């Protein structure tokens, strides 16, 4: 009976979905725990605070605890470069080139209508 309630707790949703670099979406505390365990097996250790916060969130079910766990998981995944989204390193080179040539970045608009809004 206790096992069932723990499983239910881990089915709680994260404060926000997280998307990994490979496109996998993490939606629940269980998803996040599985990824952290995989990261721990692949590399040396996962920070204790992330695991501790996941355990707390699963136990208390409080929104603030779930938000703290989500933030911790996101931080770990970003540090290990497993999180998808904006890649600063790919943009760093572009900014360096722009600064070195003293050129202003070209405006980019998704449609002619959005261009006219800017002028």
C-alpha positions in Angstrom: 0.0 0.0 0.0 2.8 2.4 0.8 4.5 1.6 -2.5 1.3 2.7 -4.4 1.2 6.1 -2.6 4.9 6.8 -3.4 4.4 5.9 -7.0 1.4 8.4 -7.2 3.6 11.1 -5.6 6.2 10.7 -8.3 3.5 11.1 -11.0 3.0 14.7 -9.9 3.8 17.1 -12.7 6.9 19.3 -12.6 6.3 23.1 -12.3 7.0 23.3 -16.0 7.9 20.7 -18.7 11.6 20.4 -19.5 12.9 19.4 -22.9 16.1 17.6 -23.3 18.5 18.2 -26.2 17.3 15.0 -27.9 13.7 16.2 -27.8 12.5 14.1 -24.8 10.0 15.9 -22.7 10.2 15.7 -18.9 6.7 16.2 -17.4 6.6 14.4 -14.1 8.8 14.0 -11.1 9.3 10.4 -12.2 10.6 11.6 -15.6 13.1 13.9 -13.9 14.2 11.2 -11.4 14.8 8.7 -14.3 17.0 11.2 -16.2 19.0 12.1 -13.1 19.6 8.4 -12.4 20.7 7.9 -16.0 23.0 10.9 -15.7 24.4 9.5 -12.5 25.2 6.2 -14.1 26.7 7.8 -17.2 28.9 10.3 -15.3 30.2 10.7 -11.8 27.4 11.6 -9.5 24.4 13.9 -9.6 24.3 16.8 -7.0 22.7 15.6 -3.8 20.5 18.7 -3.6 18.6 17.8 -6.8 17.8 14.3 -5.6 16.9 15.6 -2.1 14.5 18.2 -3.6 12.9 15.6 -5.8 12.3 13.3 -2.8 10.9 16.2 -0.8 8.6 17.3 -3.7 7.3 13.7 -4.1 6.6 13.5 -0.4 5.0 16.9 0.4 3.2 17.5 -3.0 3.6 21.3 -2.3 3.8 23.6 -5.2 6.8 25.4 -3.8 8.7 22.1 -3.3 7.8 21.0 -6.9 9.0 24.3 -8.2 12.3 24.0 -6.3 12.8 20.4 -7.6 12.1 21.5 -11.2 14.6 24.3 -10.9 17.3 22.0 -9.4 16.7 19.4 -12.2 16.9 22.1 -14.8 20.2 23.4 -13.3 21.7 19.9 -13.3 20.6 19.2 -16.9 21.9 22.5 -18.1 25.3 22.0 -16.4 25.6 18.6 -18.0 24.5 20.0 -21.4 21.5 17.7 -21.6 18.9 20.4 -21.7 17.5 21.5 -25.1 16.8 25.1 -26.2 19.0 28.1 -26.8 22.7 27.2 -27.1 24.8 30.1 -25.9 28.0 28.6 -27.4 26.6 28.7 -30.9 25.6 32.3 -30.5 28.9 33.4 -28.9 30.9 33.0 -32.1 28.3 35.1 -34.0 28.5 37.9 -31.4 32.3 37.8 -31.5 32.3 38.1 -35.3 29.8 41.0 -35.2 31.9 42.8 -32.7 35.2 42.2 -34.5 33.9 43.5 -37.8 32.0 46.4 -36.1 28.8 45.5 -38.0 25.4 46.0 -36.6 23.3 42.8 -36.6 20.8 42.6 -39.4 17.2 42.9 -38.4 15.3 39.7 -38.7 11.5 39.5 -38.9 9.3 36.5 -39.3 7.0 38.2 -41.8 6.7 41.4 -43.8 3.9 42.5 -41.5 6.1 42.3 -38.5 8.8 44.4 -40.3 6.3 47.2 -40.9 5.4 47.2 -37.2 9.0 48.0 -36.4 9.2 51.0 -38.7 
